[in-house]
Amino acid sequence: MTSRKIEILVGFFVAAAIAAFFMLAMSVSNMISYTGGEHYVVTAHFDNIGGLKVRSPVAAGGVRIGRVTGISYDSETYEAVVSMSIESEYNKFPVDTAASILTSGLLGEQFVGLDPGAEEDYLKAGDAIDLTQSALVLEQIIGQFLYSQSDEKQE
């Protein structure tokens, strides 16, 4: 009988370990978020979003304040439109806030960084951020560097 109890306890332990591992994997891969509170959605237009993905973080001052909820292409302006869900506790961003696509680390994942402006009116649900800075694409920077080096050698 004690052998049966031990088997049941080991089974529960294994099931709990698998569930914990699954939650850790989902959390690390940004598939789930533990914040189920209120939020509001704002959009921003970028010329180039680089490797930005849905569920990428939105941060201000290094603190995650939301997530990217959608990425689409506007065929009239030829720009990428990024929708961001901001947690409602961070509802004091001025309307002249700037959005930039940044990279965490040298080769890390990309995220949207918000830099607050100085206006007295605040962003609200459905607003668009007008001041944006696109992602720096490493291939373009290397290409420009190589092109400038070849121009110097020809002179």
C-alpha positions in Angstrom: 0.0 0.0 0.0 2.8 2.4 0.7 4.3 1.7 -2.7 1.0 2.9 -4.3 1.1 6.2 -2.2 4.7 6.8 -3.3 3.8 6.3 -6.9 0.9 8.7 -6.6 3.1 11.3 -4.9 5.8 10.9 -7.6 3.1 11.3 -10.3 1.8 14.5 -8.7 5.4 15.8 -8.5 6.1 15.0 -12.1 2.8 16.6 -13.2 3.6 19.8 -11.2 7.1 19.9 -12.6 5.8 19.6 -16.2 3.2 22.4 -15.5 5.9 24.7 -14.0 8.2 24.0 -17.0 5.4 24.8 -19.4 4.6 28.1 -17.6 8.3 29.0 -17.6 8.6 28.3 -21.3 5.5 30.3 -22.2 6.7 33.2 -20.0 10.1 33.3 -21.5 8.8 33.2 -25.1 6.3 36.0 -24.4 3.4 33.8 -25.2 1.6 34.7 -22.0 1.5 37.6 -19.6 0.5 37.5 -16.0 -1.0 41.0 -16.2 -4.7 40.6 -17.0 -5.6 44.2 -16.0 -7.0 47.0 -18.1 -5.1 48.5 -21.0 -5.5 50.9 -23.9 -4.3 50.6 -27.5 -2.3 53.2 -29.4 -0.7 53.0 -32.9 2.4 54.3 -34.5 3.6 54.3 -38.2 7.2 53.3 -38.9 9.2 53.2 -42.2 10.9 50.0 -41.2 10.2 47.8 -38.2 13.1 45.4 -38.6 12.6 42.2 -36.7 9.8 43.6 -34.4 7.2 40.9 -33.7 3.7 40.7 -32.2 4.0 40.3 -28.4 7.3 42.3 -28.3 7.6 44.5 -25.3 6.8 48.2 -25.1 9.0 49.9 -22.6 9.5 53.4 -21.2 12.7 54.1 -19.2 13.6 50.4 -19.3 10.3 49.3 -17.7 7.9 47.1 -19.6 4.6 48.9 -19.8 2.8 47.0 -22.5 3.1 44.7 -25.6 2.9 45.0 -29.4 -0.6 43.6 -30.3 -0.6 43.9 -34.0 1.6 44.8 -37.1 0.1 45.7 -40.4 1.0 47.5 -43.6 -0.6 50.7 -44.8 -0.6 50.6 -48.6 -1.5 54.3 -48.8 1.5 55.6 -46.8 3.7 52.6 -47.5 4.5 52.3 -43.8 4.2 49.6 -41.1 1.5 50.3 -38.6 2.3 48.9 -35.1 -0.6 48.6 -32.5 0.5 48.7 -28.9 -1.4 47.7 -25.8 -0.4 49.9 -22.9 -1.3 49.0 -19.3 -3.9 51.5 -18.0 -1.7 52.3 -14.9 0.6 54.0 -17.4 -1.9 56.5 -18.8 0.0 59.7 -18.4 2.0 59.7 -21.7 1.8 63.1 -23.4 0.4 63.3 -27.0 3.9 64.3 -28.2 5.5 61.1 -27.0 8.0 59.6 -29.4 8.2 55.9 -30.3 11.4 54.1 -31.4 12.2 50.6 -32.3 15.2 49.5 -30.2 17.2 46.4 -29.7 18.0 44.9 -26.3 21.7 44.1 -26.4 23.8 43.8 -29.5 21.8 41.0 -31.1 18.8 40.8 -28.8 15.1 41.0 -29.5 13.6 44.3 -30.7 11.1 46.3 -28.7 9.3 49.6 -28.9 10.7 52.3 -26.6 8.5 55.3 -25.7 10.0 58.7 -24.8 7.5 61.0 -23.1 7.1 64.5 -24.5 6.1 67.7 -22.7 2.5 68.3 -23.8 -0.3 68.5 -21.1 -2.7 66.4 -23.0 -2.3 62.6 -22.7 -2.6 59.7 -25.1 -5.8 57.8 -24.9 -7.3 54.7 -26.5 -7.2 54.9 -30.3 -4.6 57.7 -30.6 -1.6 57.5 -32.9 1.9 58.4 -32.0 3.2 60.8 -34.6 6.9 61.0 -33.7 8.6 57.7 -34.6 12.1 56.4 -35.3 12.4 53.2 -37.4 14.6 50.3 -36.6 18.3 50.4 -37.4 18.9 47.5 -39.8 22.4 46.1 -39.4 22.7 45.1 -43.0 22.1 48.7 -44.2 24.6 50.1 -41.8 27.3 47.6 -42.9 26.4 48.4 -46.6 26.8 52.1 -46.0 30.1 51.6 -44.2 31.5 49.4 -47.0 30.2 51.8 -49.7 31.9 54.8 -47.9 35.2 52.7 -47.6 35.2 52.0 -51.4 34.7 55.7 -52.2 37.7 56.6 -50.0 39.9 54.1 -51.8 38.9 55.5 -55.3 40.0 59.0 -54.4 
